[in-house]
């Protein structure tokens, strides 16, 4: 199994920020920034495409 420590930490941080992060999520949506847990996929893609080639 792949190491999922980053994903677990990211989800824990999302939970700690409830409920005020809904306002921040709306700000991110309006500025085309990944919202909530969707940034996890962005980080995984970066790791796969960029850092794995180092």
C-alpha positions in Angstrom: 0.0 0.0 0.0 1.1 3.5 -0.7 2.0 5.8 2.2 -1.1 7.9 2.9 0.2 10.0 5.8 -0.1 13.2 3.9 -3.7 12.5 2.9 -4.6 11.6 6.5 -3.0 14.7 7.9 -4.8 16.8 5.2 -8.2 15.4 6.1 -7.6 15.9 9.9 -6.7 19.5 9.2 -9.9 19.9 7.2 -11.9 18.5 10.1 -10.3 20.8 12.7 -11.2 23.9 10.6 -15.0 23.2 10.5 -17.2 25.2 10.3 -15.4 28.5 9.5 -13.6 27.0 6.5 -16.8 27.1 4.5 -16.2 30.9 4.1 -12.6 30.2 3.0 -13.8 27.5 0.6 -16.1 30.0 -1.1 -13.2 32.4 -1.4 -11.1 29.7 -3.0 -13.9 28.7 -5.4 -14.2 32.3 -6.6 -10.5 32.4 -7.2 -10.1 29.0 -9.0 -8.2 27.4 -6.2 -8.8 23.8 -5.2 -11.3 23.6 -2.3 -11.5 21.3 0.7 -9.9 17.9 0.1 -9.6 18.4 -3.7 -6.1 19.9 -3.2 -5.0 16.4 -2.2 -5.3 15.2 -5.8 -3.3 18.3 -6.9 -0.5 17.4 -4.5 -0.5 13.8 -5.6 -0.3 14.8 -9.2 2.6 17.1 -8.4 4.4 14.4 -6.6 3.8 11.9 -9.4 4.8 14.3 -12.2 7.5 16.4 -10.7 9.1 15.1 -7.5 9.2 11.5 -8.6 11.6 12.5 -11.4 14.2 14.1 -9.1 
